[in-house]
Amino acid sequence: MNSERIYLDNAATTALRPDVADAMRAASADGEYNPSSLHAEGRRARALLDAARERVASVLGAARSEIIFTSSGTEANNEALFGVARLLPRGAHFVTAGTEHLAVLEPLESLRRDGFEVTVVPVRPDGLVEPAAFAAALRPTTRLATVMYANNEIGTVQPIAALARIAREQGVFFHTDAVQAAEWLSLDVNELEADLLSLSAHKFGGPKGVGLLYVRRGVPIASILHGGSQELGRRPGTENVVGIAGLATALELAVAERSAQCRRVGALRDRLEAGIRTGIDDVRINGARRSRLPNVSNVSFGGIDSAALLIALDLAGVAVAAGSACTSGVPGPSHVIAALGLEQRWCTGAIRFSLGRATSSDEIERVVAMLPAIMADLRRPVAQVGGGWVD
């Protein structure tokens, strides 16, 4: 048996790309200095920071002044939601969807407790938000709507441009959590028509601890942090120049390779799903059929508990996930799977396989070959004898 492990949890994090590591090493000589300092060393660090901001803005179709670097996608989401809310009166209304990441749902719940109104739009069984349902949720008091671009658990890709257009027609600002989208979908903010957009570098081959928030010029937003004037006064704290340089390089590489990787990885995902359907009965593929990320396959296996399957696959050398890595310690089914309105048996047996740029055809064939035996073992009935359980 091949002893090499198979990593199919790229939606949780991706490996740092060698080219990105090289770019970060090259940036470290000057990037280790404080870009806010006025001396020569500080100015060199500032030049690196400015260049990275320009590169990122170019990829997004944005202006340099519209890019705020953060420590993560979670911080970017929090800045978008709390930053907009700080300039609004209590009672202002927010709209979101039930399948959002907790980095959106929990801040909104905090705002609700603080006197704001929040409407959670239900999704279809495939995870898509119906534009008509979204439009119906908007009120005269709605100030911000937030719907994620691509779901981290089921891969469903939302019609962001259509939703953003509906929001704009009602005078509502629109934010999208695009953390899962960078390697696979266009991030042109003008095509998406988004007013705010969040990204996280480690989801597309960049370093951990670096993210960004795009804020369209004219969107009123306050900083949620205090103590400095960095990032044009919108995010205090000394910038991680080396990490930001890595983010810029990773983003450029992701865009350059996107078309080829979508085709290659999408074919591998389809092979995985075909193999699962052929070799195992009582399974369900979750998420939209067409409007779905090419690297995500969320499969519900009837008659088993997802934690048991995750452990069995881990012991067999395969890394997968049961829900989001950010909620791995939370008992019970994923809130995303629950939001689809599925039978309980499908909710408790859901596993996410998320492929990446390093995933090979051989790895997929190995997983397809091992799964039937693993599933047969997990589904094998047991009998109670003398107070104990035996096969």
Steps between C-alpha positions, in 0.01 A plus 500: 500500500621851421599655833473860380209690647236658279398855586141578398432787740610794288190699591637513855843618390737462208872435503727801462604511136879476441490812280324685780759386755772624264326837465470531876868419549590764242279752678632421846816710470304825477160378618620440854507875564206715604337656191378794708855606589645798313860377476644319198423154636139595565467654155620177339240305697238756396597454135445124531163555666389751238608270217307208649190717540525606136533138385198390702293796382586413140374143542175619657443785256509740795684814603793474741311709755219242503720219640534448877742229611392298804618201702243258354176454313323489835632843591404630157142376548483651847632833370240501223208430731593683818671779307184580304278453807699750708375780277137386512224556756366210707217336313677506164441179307746240367426211263697176463454131412480194721808333351746779577827437681489559875735794444190671358216341697652554844579871447144547374365323806709735714353797314149361548557483876622859483174628352538448125256300289619192309316289244640162399377403153438124464681319221379239255589132563802551274618795709418773250340827606200582284528861377125544554526385863799729550312797354198427720719512812615858435325779691511879495727472806740247343852641482723201427451157345768231516500175301810286454633454147570126531413279793787345691315176580286415197668714235179666377578819306248778550380741226688783667469757221123451481460528878727804519300667223175441687655648814634805318161572344363524855787716626650211698874434519611146414782298657622158390728259683712381206750305709434168321479652152847637423652193334190415298287804415541851363562760769438807284300719736348692211360182346380383840359847580594445866559794733709300746690173448707285738797274419747285696845415363531147638199386297688553171859397568604801704609530863276477803437816698432729201173604341338801343179694475407684183284806573356684202564872507205678661394217731480645853699279736674552834800315635416239763852530643666799662860602557661609175456652156617210285305389191385857431370521855264207455694216663753592770796274566836451332448324168640153436695611194659162426167321533326760285765455230424127515127566468554713189716234335258219587206697363677570171595133462147386579358726231761395242431129555126519566363374168734202474457402865121526480495255210749257654366503856138502385564180304655339809203601714260352245702176499486486881123546504446247221712247687308557823165460327613182324662331798274605788123504533285744697705814433406858418713774343424829674509845342409637160566279200624767259562808713765338719872536563700247295695382803228434759299181534275473804358150525243366745534129573180346634523286811828631640623782721731744325744505793544123475568520127741790546698300756498188282629696202763669714624161618510393135716802416238737358433848642142622452256709704156473653390860463723804535834484682384808693211298647672163541459509879128574484280194564217411263451538126645795312272804495560519124370148436213561743405818309439291187194347667614142449392193693697449819671188360661709228605770745681265738692316228643791300870511409682769302769403253680814380762456230787733418764584243721215630229233492586225253297250301677217681388638836138517389515142370643384832217668691236357266651153547515511880162660577268200435682279752511779759130567456411130518688475829328807646158378392551145623232417759600416854317290756478548873620199699517485878495874545780555248515559129657254259513457125 
